[in-house]
Amino acid sequence: MGSAAERWAELQSGRGVPPEILAQAPVSPWTHDPADFVAPAVPADTPSREAGLALVGPSGTVLDVGCGGGDAAFALVGPLVHATGVDRQQDMLDLFEAGADVRRVPARTVLGPWPEAVGEAGTADVVVSHHVLHNVVDLPPFLAALTEAAGRGVVVEMLSEHPMAWLDPLWVRFHDLLRPDPATVDDAVAVLREQGIDPEVTRWARDRRPPHDPTWVARRLCLPTDRVPEVAAALADLPPRTTEAATLTWHS
Ligand SMILES: C[S@@+](CC[C@H](N)C(=O)[O-])C[C@H]1O[C@@H](n2cnc3c(N)ncnc32)[C@H](O)[C@@H]1O
């Protein structure tokens, strides 16, 4: 096996959907639904929030990469004086802007994929990126741009393994597709170490879990809605989705 970055890319590429299966998908299995990413009115008290608040200090600006509805940035309301949200989905940026308005946080948004959006996004005191790394194949430029954009430091939150790994037995069952092992937190940390960064890693159990009802799972599996009852039956045999999360923090 080559570098940690190559290992990450190989594991992530193994998560792709073969074109012949994708061609049959009634809707994209990749697009996130903004309704699933509304930031809570009262932020959860998590190690990521604690790490973010420590870096922001009495006041500071925040750049939220892969912001969704701004769960990561808006957990820092109080000392947060300005929030920039970057996302490749406009509907997520609309949600982020609405969240900033409600909280009276000055904000701006940048549409585009990271790290390509780094120039337009500019810098902030603190960069946060929650639940995005498992979407990324080429990790080194993604991580380097997070560090580059941060005046003080970076907080990354991720699940302990690829968030779709729990569905691997269903890919075998419905598509006869054997998935390779998923990338893990340790794999991401190894890539950071190749960049000379030794992050502080806090492992914890996440309360809030994204949806995983049979309709949502059928979409992820590229199956039509008439297969939802079969998916529901198959889900009953699966162990529950992991709630193990990790917060990775480093100074820039
Ligand atoms: C799982 S959601 C997490 C949203 C939010 N950070 C949270 O924790 O609730 C991932 C988000 O990252 C966005 N995303 C994924 N890869 C991205 C990339 N390379 N550049 C920008 N946005 C990205 C998706 O559009 C989606 O809104």
PDBQT file of the ligand as one rigid body, heavy atoms in Angstrom, charges set to zero:
ROOT
HETATM    1  C1  LIG A 301     -23.643  15.318   5.213  1.00  0.00    +0.000 C 
HETATM    2  S1  LIG A 301     -23.904  17.000   4.796  1.00  0.00    +0.000 S 
HETATM    3  C2  LIG A 301     -23.339  17.836   6.276  1.00  0.00    +0.000 C 
HETATM    4  C3  LIG A 301     -23.883  19.242   6.407  1.00  0.00    +0.000 C 
HETATM    5  C4  LIG A 301     -23.434  19.997   7.664  1.00  0.00    +0.000 C 
HETATM    6  N1  LIG A 301     -22.007  20.250   7.651  1.00  0.00    +0.000 N 
HETATM    7  C5  LIG A 301     -23.845  19.259   8.914  1.00  0.00    +0.000 C 
HETATM    8  O1  LIG A 301     -22.967  18.712   9.611  1.00  0.00    +0.000 OA
HETATM    9  O2  LIG A 301     -25.050  19.208   9.199  1.00  0.00    +0.000 OA
HETATM   10  C6  LIG A 301     -22.582  17.299   3.669  1.00  0.00    +0.000 C 
HETATM   11  C7  LIG A 301     -22.683  18.645   2.981  1.00  0.00    +0.000 C 
HETATM   12  O3  LIG A 301     -21.446  18.906   2.323  1.00  0.00    +0.000 OA
HETATM   13  C8  LIG A 301     -21.696  19.330   0.992  1.00  0.00    +0.000 C 
HETATM   14  N2  LIG A 301     -20.492  18.920   0.243  1.00  0.00    +0.000 N 
HETATM   15  C9  LIG A 301     -20.032  17.670   0.048  1.00  0.00    +0.000 A 
HETATM   16  N3  LIG A 301     -18.845  17.712  -0.584  1.00  0.00    +0.000 NA
HETATM   17  C10 LIG A 301     -18.560  19.022  -0.803  1.00  0.00    +0.000 A 
HETATM   18  C11 LIG A 301     -17.475  19.719  -1.413  1.00  0.00    +0.000 A 
HETATM   19  N4  LIG A 301     -16.424  19.074  -1.928  1.00  0.00    +0.000 N 
HETATM   20  N5  LIG A 301     -17.524  21.061  -1.460  1.00  0.00    +0.000 NA
HETATM   21  C12 LIG A 301     -18.579  21.732  -0.933  1.00  0.00    +0.000 A 
HETATM   22  N6  LIG A 301     -19.633  21.137  -0.357  1.00  0.00    +0.000 NA
HETATM   23  C13 LIG A 301     -19.614  19.800  -0.278  1.00  0.00    +0.000 A 
HETATM   24  C14 LIG A 301     -23.003  18.672   0.603  1.00  0.00    +0.000 C 
HETATM   25  O4  LIG A 301     -23.668  19.368  -0.427  1.00  0.00    +0.000 OA
HETATM   26  C15 LIG A 301     -23.771  18.723   1.935  1.00  0.00    +0.000 C 
HETATM   27  O5  LIG A 301     -24.480  19.927   2.083  1.00  0.00    +0.000 OA
ENDROOT
TORSDOF 0
